Amino acid sequence: MIFTNPRGAPELACDHCGCRWVDRVKGTCYECGAPVPAEAQAEFVRALAAFNARRKLAQENT
């Protein structure tokens, strides 16, 4: 599950309990210990890349 924080950046959250405390190194939730699927982690990486591209474009246009 991916949330967007107030600044617009994506945040990876646990699909099981919904908390935003995910250990991306171990691939588990800090709160409930559920594994975070590789697909969710890959989706987060894509969302982060898109966010960074939008930020870079906005900086170039100022």
N, C-alpha and C positions, 0 to 999 in steps of 0.2 A: 504494500500500500504506500502510495506517495502522497504526502501533504505538501502544501506550499506555505512557507513561513511568511510573516508580514512583509518581508523585503522582497518576496517573490521567488526565493530560492527553494528548490525541492528538498524535501526531507523524507528519508526512508523510514517507514513505520512497520511494526509487526502486523502481519495479516491476522494473527491469532487473537492478540489482546488489544491491538491498536496503539500501544505505547510507541513513543519515538526514540526509545533508548535501544538502538540496535547496534550490536557489535559487528561491524562489517568485515573485520578481520576473521573472526570465528564463524560468522554467518548465523548468529543466534540473537534472540531477544534477551536483553539484560533482565527484563521484568519477569517473563514467564519461561524463558529458556527454549522457546520454540525455534526450530530452524527457519531461517529466512531463505525461501527458494532462490536458486541461482537466477531464475527468470526475473524475479523482483529486483534482485541486485543489478542485473543487466539493464532493466528498465530505469532504475535510479541513475545509473551511469549515463544513459542516453538523455534523461531529463536534465541532469547536471550539465552535460555538454551543451545542450540547447540553451540553458539558462546563461552559461558563460558566453556563448556566441551572441546572444541578445545583448548582454552587458557590454561586450566588446564593440558591437555595432553602435550602441547608444553612445559610448565614449568617443568613438570616431566621428560621430555626427554632432558633437558639441564643440 
